[in-house]
Amino acid sequence: MTDKKAPAGNSTRRSRTNPVSGCPLTAALAALGGKWKLIILYWLAEEPAHFAALRRKMPAISQKVLTQQLRELQADGLVHRRAPARRPLPVIYSLTAYGQSALPLVDGVRRWGRSHIGRGTAVPSAREI
């Protein structure tokens, strides 16, 4: 009887589908949205890195979430995962050419975030809205 499922890490990579067919905004948000993906792209833009190096740069992210986000970025063609032929060398993650095409977005969001921080963190009152 073969009821057992293969562990998620052993499955073949499938490209992820757009949650709203034909909508470019939802396609972009599916590929780049969330708390960590733009940050991961930002750090990989500086240099390729192994998993532990990424964890050191983002101490608030859990191992599970980093693994999940890297898998999604890889499935979307933004990140390349290179496993060395000889072990125990670490797996190296790097941006693909397609991933590099997202860097202007990363930089734009970073710059907007810097100016947003400069405005202060006060929440506007109901009168100001």
DRENVO-514994 format. One record per atom (N, C-alpha, C): x, y, z; residue in three letters. Coordinates in steps of 0.001 Angstrom, whole numbers, padded with zeros to 6 digits, always signed. Layout:
% residues N
XYZALA...
END
This chain:
% residues 129
+000843-001176+000000MET+000000+000000+000000MET+000890+001242+000000MET+000612+002189-000858THR+001460+003375-000983THR+000675+004627-000620THR+000278+004723+000628ASP-000451+005889+001105ASP+000463+007041+001475ASP+001725+006752+001709LYS+002641+007774+002187LYS+002965+008772+001086LYS+003010+010001+001485LYS+003387+011064+000559LYS+004875+011328+000695LYS+005496+011734-000405ALA+006912+012100-000358ALA+007052+013391+000424ALA+008127+013537+001192PRO+008353+014805+001893PRO+008380+015965+000904PRO+007939+017106+001356ALA+007843+018281+000481ALA+009167+018622-000184ALA+010267+018409+000495GLY+011578+018732-000063GLY+011981+017838-001211GLY+011329+016692-001368ASN+011679+015763-002430ASN+010784+015882-003653ASN+009799+016731-003608SER+008885+016844-004737SER+009521+017626-005871SER+008988+017443-007053THR+009499+018196-008193THR+008970+019620-008134THR+009726+020548-008641ARG+009334+021955-008617ARG+008297+022215-009706ARG+007223+022858-009329ARG+006198+023266-010279ARG+006131+024779-010260ARG+005918+025362-011430SER+005774+026809-011428SER+004452+027162-010749SER+004461+028246-010035ARG+003274+028658-009309ARG+002348+029416-010247ARG+001057+029262-010046THR+000095+029915-010923THR-000340+031247-010351THR-000807+032115-011226ASN-001326+033418-010845ASN-002687+033210-010185ASN-002884+033694-008952PRO-004159+033470-008266PRO-005355+034135-008954PRO-005121+035210-009687VAL-006184+035862-010449VAL-005718+035887-011897VAL-006272+035032-012686SER-005824+034855-014061SER-005795+036169-014834SER-004646+036437-015445GLY-004505+037604-016302GLY-004239+038919-015587GLY-004196+038945-014273CYS-003980+040205-013549CYS-002492+040353-013211CYS-001811+041323-013806PRO-000381+041479-013556PRO-000049+041881-012118PRO-000920+042628-011465LEU-000643+043049-010095LEU-000664+041857-009141LEU-001652+040985-009281THR-001684+039814-008396THR-000546+038857-008717THR-000124+038791-009973ALA+001027+037949-010320ALA+002282+038474-009630ALA+002472+039789-009651ALA+003639+040392-008999ALA+003588+040197-007492ALA+002419+040398-006906LEU+002306+040231-005457LEU+002471+038774-005036LEU+002022+037848-005863ALA+002212+036429-005546ALA+003696+036074-005563ALA+004435+036642-006501ALA+005861+036331-006628ALA+006721+037088-005622ALA+006354+038329-005304LEU+007222+039187-004486LEU+006610+039615-003168LEU+005339+039335-002967GLY+004649+039811-001781GLY+005040+039053-000526GLY+004610+039578+000577GLY+004913+038965+001865GLY+005972+039748+002596GLY+006260+039290+003779LYS+007159+040019+004668LYS+008625+039862+004295LYS+009016+038736+003674TRP+010429+038423+003561TRP+011005+038394+002153TRP+010195+038225+001131LYS+010755+037980-000201LYS+011613+039130-000720LYS+011158+040353-000571LEU+011965+041484-001045LEU+013261+041603-000248LEU+013206+041258+001030ILE+014412+041316+001863ILE+015403+040244+001422ILE+014905+039058+001119ILE+015775+037978+000625ILE+016424+038402-000685ILE+015643+038968-001599LEU+016205+039437-002870LEU+017250+040524-002639LEU+016982+041413-001695TYR+017923+042484-001371TYR+019274+041903-000951TYR+019259+040934-000039TRP+020516+040362+000437TRP+021209+039535-000637TRP+020456+038816-001443LEU+021080+038026-002515LEU+021616+038912-003630LEU+021122+040145-003736ALA+021651+041079-004732ALA+023075+041479-004382ALA+023373+041527-003079GLU+024732+041877-002660GLU+025723+040797-003030GLU+025350+039539-002773GLU+026213+038407-003103GLU+025438+037111-002893GLU+025803+036064-003631PRO+025197+034758-003363PRO+025493+034357-001922PRO+024589+033602-001323ALA+024754+033256+000089ALA+024197+031869+000367ALA+024737+031258+001402HIS+024166+029991+001836HIS+023098+030283+002886HIS+022340+029254+003200PHE+021184+029382+004080PHE+021540+030044+005409PHE+022597+029580+006048ALA+022972+030121+007361ALA+023348+031599+007274ALA+023979+032004+006192ALA+024332+033423+006032ALA+023076+034274+005901ALA+022083+033770+005181LEU+020825+034505+005070LEU+020139+034600+006430LEU+020178+033533+007206ARG+019573+033557+008541ARG+020259+034585+009438ARG+021572+034702+009323ARG+022302+035691+010136ARG+021910+037110+009746ARG+021654+037334+008471LYS+021283+038670+008017LYS+019843+039021+008380LYS+019027+037988+008610MET+017618+038193+008951MET+017288+037377+010203MET+017760+037810+011360PRO+017594+036982+012561PRO+016145+036762+012984PRO+015215+037595+012541ALA+013823+037446+012960ALA+013062+036391+012163ALA+013636+035904+011068ILE+012946+034911+010250ILE+013244+033510+010785ILE+012234+032661+010791SER+012440+031287+011251SER+013024+030451+010111SER+013619+029346+010477GLN+014195+028442+009482GLN+013108+027951+008533GLN+011960+027608+009078LYS+010850+027105+008260LYS+010397+028139+007233LYS+010223+029370+007669VAL+009741+030421+006772VAL+010796+030746+005715VAL+012072+030808+006103LEU+013118+031079+005125LEU+013154+029977+004072LEU+013054+028742+004502THR+013025+027624+003558THR+011846+027760+002607THR+010682+028050+003149GLN+009470+028195+002343GLN+009602+029337+001338GLN+010094+030474+001789GLN+010233+031637+000912GLN+011257+031373-000193GLN+012374+030729+000151LEU+013379+030402-000863LEU+012814+029429-001894LEU+012026+028463-001451ARG+011410+027521-002395ARG+010451+028226-003341ARG+009661+029159-002811GLU+008730+029902-003659GLU+009483+030791-004648GLU+010524+031466-004182LEU+011326+032300-005077LEU+011996+031452-006148LEU+012417+030267-005777GLN+013022+029350-006741GLN+011969+028867-007747GLN+010793+028511-007272ALA+009714+028049-008156ALA+009301+029134-009141ALA+009390+030398-008722ASP+009039+031514-009599ASP+010196+031946-010497ASP+011337+031266-010379GLY+012465+031553-011256GLY+013303+032745-010859GLY+013136+033244-009628LEU+013874+034420-009185LEU+015189+034075-008494LEU+015247+032896-007895VAL+016415+032463-007138VAL+016892+031118-007671VAL+018204+030977-007727HIS+018827+029714-008147HIS+019432+029048-006922HIS+019219+027747-006810ARG+019772+026954-005708ARG+020836+026040-006286ARG+022078+026227-005844ARG+023186+025417-006362ARG+023727+024540-005250ARG+023559+023240-005437ALA+024089+022277-004468ALA+025441+021798-004988ALA+026481+021898-004183PRO+027803+021473-004636PRO+027863+019951-004806PRO+028733+019507-005688ALA+028891+018069-005933ALA+029446+017380-004693ALA+030367+018043-004040ARG+030968+017468-002824ARG+030239+017976-001599ARG+029964+017113-000709ARG+029356+017497+000563ARG+030465+017563+001587ARG+030449+018260+002633PRO+029347+018965+003267PRO+029299+020451+002929PRO+029777+020861+001769LEU+029703+022276+001406LEU+028237+022720+001376LEU+027967+023957+001797PRO+026570+024407+001867PRO+025988+024697+000487PRO+024680+024597+000410VAL+023943+024989-000785VAL+024049+026504-000906VAL+024267+026994-002107ILE+024400+028433-002346ILE+023172+028936-003107ILE+022599+030019-002608TYR+021466+030666-003263TYR+021963+031932-003939TYR+021462+032173-005148SER+021833+033384-005877SER+020638+033834-006705SER+020703+035064-007160LEU+019647+035580-008023LEU+019848+035070-009441LEU+018761+034748-010100THR+018812+034443-011520THR+018788+035778-012269THR+018963+035726-013571ALA+018845+036949-014370ALA+017436+037520-014218ALA+016463+036639-014164TYR+015083+037081-013975TYR+014917+037716-012587TYR+015552+037149-011579GLY+015512+037721-010240GLY+016144+039101-010199GLY+017211+039282-010960GLN+017863+040592-011017GLN+016958+041639-011646GLN+016031+041197-012496SER+015101+042151-013113SER+014141+042750-012082SER+014013+042122-010915ALA+013144+042648-009852ALA+013865+043648-008950ALA+015166+043797-009115LEU+015932+044675-008211LEU+015504+046139-008260LEU+015102+046693-009403PRO+014590+048075-009358PRO+013357+048203-008459PRO+012526+047170-008409LEU+011375+047190-007498LEU+011835+047161-006043LEU+012810+046311-005762VAL+013348+046209-004404VAL+013913+047561-003977VAL+014680+048192-004857ASP+015276+049483-004530ASP+014205+050556-004367ASP+013195+050537-005221GLY+012118+051518-005099GLY+011352+051379-003796GLY+011061+050154-003401VAL+010356+049928-002138VAL+011245+050333-000963VAL+012546+050040-001050ARG+013482+050429+000013ARG+013535+051947+000162ARG+013634+052663-000965ARG+013679+054125-000909ARG+012375+054699-000367ARG+011239+054147-000813TRP+009951+054619-000308TRP+009863+054352+001185TRP+010324+053192+001631GLY+010309+052856+003055GLY+011139+053821+003871GLY+012293+054206+003338ARG+013143+055173+004048ARG+012413+056503+004213ARG+011747+056976+003165SER+011021+058245+003283SER+009804+058090+004191SER+009197+056926+004198HIS+008050+056678+005074HIS+008492+056709+006536HIS+009632+056125+006822ILE+010174+056170+008184ILE+010447+057621+008572ILE+010951+058411+007627GLY+011248+059819+007887GLY+010019+060647+008222GLY+008874+060200+007796ARG+007629+060917+008097ARG+007195+060700+009537ARG+007733+059716+010187GLY+007313+059374+011547GLY+006357+058197+011499GLY+006118+057628+012658THR+005283+056435+012713THR+003911+056712+013324THR+003588+057982+013510ALA+002303+058314+014107ALA+001161+057900+013178ALA+000146+057298+013768VAL-001041+056902+013013VAL-001947+058120+012918VAL-002422+058442+011707PRO-003285+059624+011581PRO-004605+059424+012333PRO-005111+060510+012887SER-006402+060434+013555SER-007503+060345+012509SER-008697+060056+012953ALA-009834+059923+012035ALA-010076+061232+011286ALA-009792+062376+011924ARG-009984+063672+011265ARG-009017+063891+010124ARG-007805+063316+010254GLU-006789+063516+009227GLU-006999+062618+008007GLU-007785+061593+008170ILE-007997+060649+007061ILE-008968+061149+006097ILE
END
